[in-house]
Structure formats: structure tokens, C-alpha cells
């Protein structure tokens, strides 16, 4: 049966000019809370940064190679979600795929 499917499968890749994005990443955006020089159980202040494997790849491709990249994710509808959306925009990652 596998042999009969081989002839029916075809991969059609669009030309670059027909695509809005060079790379689209699917996944979550995470927050990292860094306590700096203190222990996590004694600090009251954190340095917060965004990241996550998928987000980092999209951001890196944009920064290093100038590719048009986007991330498909879900942001919370609260101030933290708005902060993450603003960070994605400041890194010039597309997050509006409508």
C-alpha cells in the first residue's frame, strides 16, 4: 500500500514572491524570571525576558538573516499578554496572521 501512495504525493512550494512570510513558527512564548545575583527564595525583584524555542528561532532568523518571520501563538488577554505582544512587535516578529 505504501508503494501505491508514493506516486500520488506531490510537494508544491510557492515562489518567494507569493509568500508573506519566510518562516512561521508555531508555539508558546514563555517568560523567564531572573533573580540576578540573589537566590530565588530571597529576592523581591526579577529581570523578566521573553523566550521559548519557537520564539527564539523566529527572532534569530529575523535578526541574523533579515527573514520575514512570524509566530502563531495565543496571548493572554491581560497586561502580561499585551507586554508579550509588544515585545514580539519590537523584535519585528509578525503576530497578526489574519
Backbone as ProteinMPNN parsed JSONL, in Angstrom:
{"seq_chain_A": "XXXXXXXXXXXXXXXXXXXXXXXXXXXXXXXXXXXXXXXXXXXXXXXXXXXXXXXXXXXXXXXXXXXXXXXXXXXXXXXXXXXXXXXXXXXXXXXXXX", "coords_chain_A": {"N_chain_A": [[0.824, -1.201, 0.0], [1.969, 1.238, 0.759], [3.679, 1.747, -1.347], [1.925, 2.381, -3.418], [1.011, 4.874, -2.699], [3.108, 6.593, -3.01], [3.368, 7.652, -5.635], [1.222, 9.375, -5.711], [1.654, 11.474, -4.005], [2.623, 14.781, -3.856], [4.733, 17.58, -3.615], [4.216, 20.921, -3.414], [5.718, 23.899, -3.667], [5.442, 27.279, -2.975], [6.464, 30.198, -4.797], [8.83, 32.62, -3.604], [7.979, 35.289, -3.872], [5.242, 35.035, -3.737], [4.639, 34.616, -1.121], [3.915, 35.781, 2.144], [5.432, 35.521, 4.461], [8.718, 34.399, 5.331], [9.282, 32.502, 7.208], [7.342, 30.782, 9.54], [6.564, 30.298, 12.836], [5.291, 27.965, 15.184], [4.061, 27.95, 18.374], [4.482, 28.352, 21.981], [5.077, 31.399, 23.852], [7.313, 32.114, 26.323], [7.937, 33.389, 29.654], [10.84, 34.414, 31.343], [11.996, 34.586, 34.576], [14.462, 36.192, 36.105], [16.471, 36.161, 38.917], [18.786, 37.586, 39.222], [21.713, 38.388, 41.023], [20.839, 37.229, 43.319], [19.314, 34.694, 45.426], [16.527, 32.735, 44.442], [14.569, 32.427, 46.387], [15.005, 34.506, 48.12], [15.014, 36.942, 46.831], [13.298, 39.936, 45.835], [12.944, 41.145, 43.501], [12.915, 40.804, 40.001], [14.456, 40.27, 36.835], [12.831, 40.262, 33.853], [12.386, 38.391, 30.932], [11.414, 37.559, 27.579], [10.927, 34.469, 25.801], [11.512, 31.168, 24.52], [11.611, 28.209, 22.61], [10.495, 28.196, 19.917], [9.867, 30.889, 19.55], [12.394, 32.049, 19.895], [13.787, 31.006, 17.678], [12.396, 32.179, 15.504], [12.86, 34.896, 16.079], [15.664, 34.947, 15.957], [16.169, 34.256, 13.244], [15.091, 36.489, 12.028], [16.709, 38.589, 13.067], [19.391, 37.773, 12.418], [19.416, 37.015, 9.688], [17.619, 38.594, 8.386], [15.119, 37.665, 7.608], [11.604, 37.534, 6.887], [9.612, 36.92, 9.476], [7.225, 35.169, 11.539], [5.141, 34.469, 14.382], [2.904, 32.05, 15.526], [0.736, 31.977, 18.036], [-0.893, 32.011, 21.255], [-1.929, 34.709, 23.102], [-2.42, 35.832, 26.416], [-5.312, 37.614, 27.529], [-4.604, 40.056, 29.038], [-2.582, 42.405, 30.988], [0.015, 41.198, 30.931], [-0.056, 39.574, 28.645], [-0.392, 41.605, 26.739], [2.06, 42.889, 27.056], [3.81, 40.885, 26.105], [2.969, 40.747, 23.436], [3.724, 43.3, 22.605], [6.495, 43.079, 22.884], [7.048, 41.143, 20.929], [6.352, 42.609, 18.65], [8.263, 44.665, 18.856], [10.531, 43.237, 18.318], [10.127, 42.874, 15.717], [8.615, 40.711, 14.841], [6.095, 39.081, 13.111], [2.775, 38.87, 14.241], [0.203, 38.911, 13.564], [-1.726, 37.198, 11.74], [-3.969, 37.316, 10.198]], "CA_chain_A": [[0.0, 0.0, 0.0], [2.83, 2.42, 0.814], [4.206, 1.996, -2.679], [0.918, 2.997, -4.275], [0.824, 6.272, -2.297], [4.264, 7.407, -3.392], [3.104, 8.37, -6.872], [0.142, 10.339, -5.537], [2.072, 12.568, -3.126], [3.428, 15.799, -4.525], [5.015, 18.746, -2.795], [4.155, 22.138, -4.205], [6.262, 25.01, -2.889], [5.183, 28.569, -3.608], [7.591, 31.104, -5.044], [9.021, 33.568, -2.505], [7.168, 36.484, -4.101], [3.838, 34.735, -3.434], [4.527, 34.348, 0.322], [4.046, 36.937, 3.041], [6.448, 35.223, 5.467], [9.762, 33.424, 5.015], [9.265, 31.469, 8.241], [6.278, 30.923, 10.534], [6.807, 29.404, 13.968], [4.1, 27.617, 15.952], [4.406, 27.565, 19.736], [4.231, 29.302, 23.059], [6.085, 32.366, 24.27], [7.451, 31.969, 27.781], [8.629, 34.443, 30.39], [11.904, 33.961, 32.25], [12.176, 35.47, 35.73], [15.859, 36.062, 36.533], [16.668, 36.853, 40.192], [20.072, 38.289, 39.24], [22.74, 37.862, 41.932], [20.208, 36.743, 44.543], [18.627, 33.407, 45.372], [15.133, 32.939, 44.057], [13.702, 32.478, 47.57], [15.262, 35.705, 48.916], [14.892, 38.176, 46.053], [11.98, 40.539, 45.656], [12.991, 41.78, 42.188], [13.312, 39.91, 38.922], [14.596, 40.737, 35.466], [11.938, 39.395, 33.089], [12.608, 38.397, 29.486], [10.586, 36.61, 26.856], [11.693, 33.467, 25.069], [10.868, 29.921, 24.128], [12.297, 27.693, 21.44], [9.912, 28.647, 18.658], [10.008, 32.343, 19.515], [13.81, 32.36, 19.711], [14.168, 30.702, 16.301], [11.83, 33.222, 14.643], [13.578, 36.142, 16.364], [17.024, 34.806, 15.454], [16.161, 34.326, 11.784], [14.836, 37.883, 11.681], [17.884, 39.398, 13.401], [20.634, 37.345, 11.766], [19.334, 36.873, 8.243], [16.661, 39.545, 7.834], [13.946, 36.995, 7.064], [10.294, 37.946, 7.382], [9.19, 35.823, 10.33], [6.018, 35.371, 12.339], [4.87, 33.425, 15.364], [1.491, 31.757, 15.769], [0.628, 31.624, 19.444], [-2.044, 32.599, 21.928], [-1.543, 35.611, 24.188], [-3.452, 36.077, 27.414], [-5.969, 38.916, 27.413], [-4.317, 40.811, 30.258], [-1.385, 43.216, 30.774], [1.185, 40.371, 30.586], [-0.226, 39.238, 27.236], [-0.117, 42.815, 25.964], [3.506, 43.089, 27.106], [4.429, 39.922, 25.194], [2.674, 41.184, 22.066], [4.572, 44.468, 22.335], [7.864, 42.582, 22.714], [7.117, 40.499, 19.607], [6.365, 43.689, 17.655], [9.536, 45.379, 18.92], [11.503, 42.375, 17.653], [9.648, 42.843, 14.334], [8.019, 39.417, 14.511], [4.678, 39.185, 12.793], [1.876, 38.05, 15.073], [-1.142, 39.134, 13.058], [-1.753, 36.382, 10.535], [-5.312, 37.329, 9.596]], "C_chain_A": [[0.865, 1.261, 0.0], [3.378, 2.765, -0.558], [3.199, 2.689, -3.576], [0.696, 4.47, -3.92], [1.968, 7.161, -2.773], [4.002, 8.226, -4.65], [2.054, 9.46, -6.719], [0.557, 11.547, -4.704], [2.972, 13.531, -3.899], [3.588, 16.987, -3.593], [5.057, 19.964, -3.703], [4.611, 23.297, -3.319], [6.038, 26.304, -3.659], [6.483, 29.325, -3.839], [7.644, 32.118, -3.9], [8.128, 34.799, -2.661], [5.699, 36.279, -3.756], [3.597, 34.523, -1.947], [4.72, 35.627, 1.126], [5.208, 36.753, 4.01], [7.471, 34.239, 4.91], [9.702, 32.243, 5.968], [8.141, 31.781, 9.217], [6.496, 29.856, 11.597], [5.51, 29.187, 14.736], [4.516, 27.228, 17.362], [4.178, 28.679, 20.734], [5.397, 30.267, 23.244], [6.126, 32.286, 25.788], [8.144, 33.192, 28.364], [9.665, 33.817, 31.306], [12.065, 35.018, 33.335], [13.57, 35.232, 36.293], [16.066, 36.837, 37.832], [17.993, 37.612, 40.281], [21.066, 37.612, 40.165], [22.148, 37.254, 43.197], [19.634, 35.338, 44.337], [17.151, 33.659, 45.12], [14.222, 33.066, 45.281], [13.954, 33.716, 48.438], [15.056, 37.005, 48.148], [13.452, 38.678, 46.019], [11.889, 41.239, 44.308], [13.51, 40.789, 41.156], [13.514, 40.699, 37.644], [13.765, 39.765, 34.627], [12.251, 39.529, 31.603], [11.736, 37.332, 28.841], [11.473, 35.63, 26.105], [10.842, 32.248, 24.784], [11.469, 29.479, 22.808], [11.787, 28.259, 20.127], [10.087, 30.153, 18.48], [11.458, 32.726, 19.232], [14.274, 32.087, 18.283], [13.657, 31.795, 15.36], [12.572, 34.541, 14.836], [14.995, 36.093, 15.803], [17.106, 34.885, 13.937], [15.92, 35.751, 11.295], [16.089, 38.73, 11.901], [19.108, 39.051, 12.564], [20.566, 37.393, 10.244], [18.329, 37.811, 7.586], [15.433, 38.902, 7.213], [12.677, 37.599, 7.643], [9.725, 36.76, 8.163], [7.948, 36.199, 11.126], [5.904, 34.224, 13.331], [3.363, 33.289, 15.524], [1.398, 31.234, 17.19], [-0.648, 32.231, 20.001], [-1.532, 33.455, 23.08], [-2.722, 35.772, 25.142], [-4.047, 37.471, 27.211], [-5.839, 39.657, 28.737], [-3.03, 41.608, 30.019], [-0.125, 42.404, 30.413], [1.115, 39.965, 29.119], [0.062, 40.425, 26.326], [1.377, 43.12, 25.933], [4.217, 42.151, 26.128], [4.171, 40.292, 23.732], [3.553, 42.369, 21.68], [6.024, 44.045, 22.116], [8.03, 41.928, 21.346], [7.162, 41.564, 18.514], [7.697, 44.431, 17.667], [10.671, 44.564, 18.312], [11.142, 42.158, 16.182], [9.205, 41.454, 13.892], [6.551, 39.656, 14.19], [3.874, 38.34, 13.763], [0.427, 38.321, 14.71], [-1.26, 38.425, 11.717], [-3.138, 36.349, 9.888], [-5.252, 37.588, 8.122]], "O_chain_A": [[0.541, 2.238, -0.674], [3.525, 3.94, -0.896], [3.581, 3.506, -4.414], [0.235, 5.237, -4.765], [1.789, 8.37, -2.919], [4.388, 9.393, -4.711], [2.009, 10.383, -7.532], [-0.146, 12.558, -4.709], [3.957, 13.124, -4.515], [2.662, 17.345, -2.866], [5.844, 20.022, -4.647], [3.952, 23.628, -2.333], [6.392, 26.416, -4.833], [7.477, 29.103, -3.147], [6.617, 32.435, -3.3], [7.58, 35.293, -1.676], [4.983, 37.249, -3.508], [2.461, 34.274, -1.543], [5.584, 36.447, 0.817], [5.895, 37.718, 4.344], [7.135, 33.358, 4.118], [10.03, 31.117, 5.593], [8.006, 32.918, 9.67], [6.598, 28.668, 11.295], [4.725, 30.118, 14.915], [5.258, 26.261, 17.531], [3.748, 29.78, 20.393], [6.531, 29.993, 22.852], [5.094, 32.38, 26.454], [8.84, 33.928, 27.664], [9.4, 32.811, 31.964], [12.249, 36.199, 33.043], [13.831, 34.187, 36.891], [15.859, 38.051, 37.857], [18.288, 38.218, 41.311], [21.245, 36.396, 40.102], [22.896, 36.805, 44.066], [19.492, 34.87, 43.208], [16.601, 34.677, 45.538], [13.2, 33.75, 45.214], [13.209, 33.961, 49.387], [14.936, 38.067, 48.759], [12.51, 37.899, 46.162], [10.871, 41.86, 44.0], [14.44, 40.029, 41.424], [12.82, 41.686, 37.399], [13.986, 38.556, 34.694], [12.366, 40.638, 31.08], [11.368, 36.338, 29.468], [12.63, 35.927, 25.809], [9.612, 32.302, 24.806], [11.803, 30.318, 21.971], [12.571, 28.749, 19.314], [10.415, 30.627, 17.393], [11.723, 33.62, 18.428], [15.069, 32.851, 17.734], [14.405, 32.282, 14.513], [12.878, 35.229, 13.862], [15.477, 37.075, 15.24], [18.016, 35.515, 13.399], [16.472, 36.17, 10.278], [16.484, 39.498, 11.024], [19.787, 39.944, 12.057], [21.537, 37.765, 9.586], [18.2, 37.822, 6.362], [14.77, 39.518, 6.379], [12.68, 38.115, 8.76], [9.397, 35.725, 7.582], [7.66, 37.373, 11.355], [6.489, 33.157, 13.147], [2.642, 34.281, 15.642], [1.925, 30.167, 17.503], [-1.394, 32.893, 19.28], [-0.786, 32.975, 23.933], [-3.875, 35.84, 24.718], [-3.357, 38.391, 26.772], [-6.816, 39.859, 29.458], [-2.44, 41.496, 28.945], [0.715, 42.892, 29.658], [2.127, 40.008, 28.42], [0.681, 40.274, 25.273], [1.903, 43.558, 24.91], [5.121, 42.573, 25.407], [5.06, 40.162, 22.89], [4.065, 42.432, 20.562], [6.706, 44.597, 21.254], [9.042, 42.137, 20.678], [7.924, 41.436, 17.556], [8.213, 44.79, 16.608], [11.66, 45.127, 17.844], [11.773, 41.359, 15.49], [9.386, 41.063, 12.739], [5.854, 40.357, 14.924], [4.257, 37.211, 14.07], [-0.478, 37.99, 15.476], [-0.929, 38.995, 10.677], [-3.436, 35.441, 9.112], [-6.289, 37.632, 7.461]]}, "name": "protein", "num_of_chains": 1, "seq": "XXXXXXXXXXXXXXXXXXXXXXXXXXXXXXXXXXXXXXXXXXXXXXXXXXXXXXXXXXXXXXXXXXXXXXXXXXXXXXXXXXXXXXXXXXXXXXXXXX"}
